[in-house]
């Protein structure tokens, strides 16, 4: 099959069939449709502020910016450096509470 500059290649017959959403995608859709995803995000924000995680991340960002020089730091730099530390430092109690809420939601929707 020749590729054309002006039009995309013709899809194969196998590509015509719609892909079935994965279980993770189905759960995400249900969370969004019900509004539960926003409630979980708000709960997470509250818990992270309560335990001091947010202040800890701010301090790490400030220290990184001070070390590199304020004018030499981009948001992408901060995200790349802080994200692994941030994920690793979320308290287990917060993770457990969110997991329990998600399990309860899934049980109530009978997925």
C-alpha positions, 0 to 999 in steps of 0.5 A: 500500500502506498502512503499519500502525503494528502490523505492518511493510510486506509485502516486495516479491517482489524482496526475497524472493530472498536476497542473494548475499554479496559476495566481501569477505563470503565472504573474511571468513567464511572468515577467521573460520571458519578462525581466521585472522582472529584470528591476523592481528589478533594479528600486527597487534597485535604488529607495531604494538607493535614499531614503536612505533605503539601508544605514538605513539597513546597519546601523541596521546590523552594530548596531546588529553586534556590540551588539551581537559581530562581531564573534557571528553573522551569516547571518541568524541572520541578515536576521531574525532580519533585514527583518521585519524592512526592509520590514516595512520601504520601503517608500510607494512612492516606493511601489506605483511606483512598483505597478503601473509599474506591473499594466502597464505591466499586462495591456500591456500583457492582462493577 
